[in-house]
Amino acid sequence: MSKRSEELFERAKKCIPGGVNSPVRAYRSVNMNPRFIERASGDRIIDVDGNEYIDYVCSWGPMILGHDHEAVRDAVTKAVKDGLSFGAATEKEVLMAELITDMVPGIEMVRMVNSGTEAVMSAIRAARGFTGRDKIIKFSGCYHGHADHMLVNAGSGLMTQGIPGSSGVTEGNAKDTLTAGYNDLNSVERLFDSNPDNIACVIVEPVAANMGVVLPEEGFLQGVRKFCDKNKALLIFDEVITGFRLSPGGAQEYFGVRADLCTYGKIIGGGMPVGAYGGRRDIMEVISPLGPVYQAGTLSGNPVAMAAGLAVLNILKNTKDLYPDLNKKSDEFFSEAEKILTASGVKHRINHIGSLGSIFFTDNVVSDHSSAGKSDTEMFTTYFKYMLENGIYIAPSQFEAMFISVSHSKEDLSKTLDVIRGFGK
Ligand SMILES: *Cc1c(COP(=O)(O)O)cnc(C)c1O
C-alpha cells in the first residue's frame, strides 16, 4: 500500500522540482515513485501509509546509533528550550571542537559549517589559499557535494542519472578540476607530472561510497600521500561518510594514513544539518578572521545542531567496544549475504568494510568508477522493488552505500538475510 505516498508525490511534483529536495530520493533510476516517510525508531522506518521497513539508508549515514536515540533526543529537546539560534559564539561549539580535535588524529583546528558540500568547498578554498595554487585532483566516481568545481566525473546522484557532470557549471569552474582513476596511482602521477607546481590538493574519499562502496586497494592511500608530499600539495580526506563510521578517528585512524585536511558531515550532525572541516593548525590559520581565506555562516555551529552532534560523538567515543561490535555484526551480515547469493547463483560482488557496504550485480571485481558502472542496474531495480515489498529499505540506486547502525538487531539482520535468500530463488 502506498496511496498516501502517491498522493503526496503528485502534490510535491507540482511545486518541488521532481517532487524532492535531493535527486536520488525521487526513485527515478528504479522506475518507481518514492515512499514518503513519517517517522523512524531504532532500525525501523515507517512511511505515511503505515508500512514499516528495516532501514539500511540511515539517512545516508548519519543515524549510526539508529533513529530516535534517547540521549540524542534529550540533548536536542534541552537545547531547543534554550533558544534555536543566536548567531554568536556558544559553549557547545567549544565542546564540539575540543571533542573532534581529541578524537581525530591530526585535527588541530576545526570549523563547523552546515553541510558536507560546504565543508568540501571551504577545505578546497583553504588548500588553494594556503598553497597559492589553482588546480585540484579528484577521483572519478567520488562525490564531494554539489559545489560547481566538484561536479566533474562525480558519483552519487550524477552516477545514478548517468551524467558525467552538471549543466550550469562554467568551463572556468571545471577546468581546474583534474580527474584521476580511483585505485590508479599511475593516473595520479601523470596529473602531477603534467601540472608541475600547480596542484593545490588531492581530495579523496578514503573509502569511496558514492559509486557504491569501493575500497582503497593496499597502498593506494599511502601512494597518494607520497605524491602529495613530493609535489608539496595538500591531501584532503573527504570523511563525510567515513568519519566516525569505521573508528572514532575515522579513516585516518583506520588506515593509518594522515591527511592535511579532513571534511565531515552526516554522522557529525547526528541527523541535523552539519558539516565541518579541519586539520593542520598552520593550514587552518589561513581562515578568516585569522587569515585571508574567507568563509562564514549565519547558522554555522547552531546550538541545536551542536547538541545532536555532541550527543552522538560522545556516545561513539565513550561506549566500550561500540566499533568492534558494530563492525563484527556487519562483517557477519555481509559474509552471510555473500554465501546466500553465491549459493543461489546470482551474479554479484559484495564490497564492504565495517558497517558500510554494497551489493553490486556483476561478476567483475569493482575497484573504480568504470567497473562499478558495469553493474546490472536492471537487476538492481528488480532487487530494490523486491526488498521494498518485503520490508527492507535500501537506497534506490545501485551506486549508493548500505549502512548498518548500532541499533540493528540480530533478529532484523537475520530477517533481512532471509529476504535476500528469497531473492535468489
Ligand atoms: C554526502 C557527501 C557529501 C555532501 O554532503 P551534503 O551534506 O550532502 O552536502 C560530500 N562528500 C561525501 C563523501 C558525501 O558522501
The ligand as an SDF file (V2000), in Angstrom:
LIG
                    3D

 15 15  0  0  0  0  0  0  0  0999 V2000
   27.1670   13.2580    1.2900 C   0  0  0  0  0  0  0  0  0  0  0  0
   28.5370   13.5850    0.8890 C   0  0  0  0  0  0  0  0  0  0  0  0
   28.9500   14.9160    0.6740 C   0  0  0  0  0  0  0  0  0  0  0  0
   27.9920   16.0620    0.6590 C   0  0  0  0  0  0  0  0  0  0  0  0
   27.3840   16.2890    1.8950 O   0  0  0  0  0  0  0  0  0  0  0  0
   25.9800   17.0780    1.9380 P   0  0  0  0  0  0  0  0  0  0  0  0
   25.7170   17.2120    3.4120 O   0  0  0  0  0  0  0  0  0  0  0  0
   25.0020   16.2230    1.2180 O   0  0  0  0  0  0  0  0  0  0  0  0
   26.1970   18.3770    1.2730 O   0  0  0  0  0  0  0  0  0  0  0  0
   30.2950   15.1610    0.4500 C   0  0  0  0  0  0  0  0  0  0  0  0
   31.1880   14.1600    0.4190 N   0  0  0  0  0  0  0  0  0  0  0  0
   30.8350   12.8710    0.6160 C   0  0  0  0  0  0  0  0  0  0  0  0
   31.8800   11.8100    0.6120 C   0  0  0  0  0  0  0  0  0  0  0  0
   29.4970   12.5440    0.8320 C   0  0  0  0  0  0  0  0  0  0  0  0
   29.1440   11.2640    0.9700 O   0  0  0  0  0  0  0  0  0  0  0  0
  1  2  1  0
  2  3  1  0
  2 14  2  0
  3  4  1  0
  3 10  2  0
  4  5  1  0
  5  6  1  0
  6  7  2  0
  6  8  1  0
  6  9  1  0
 10 11  1  0
 11 12  2  0
 12 13  1  0
 12 14  1  0
 14 15  1  0
M  END
$$$$
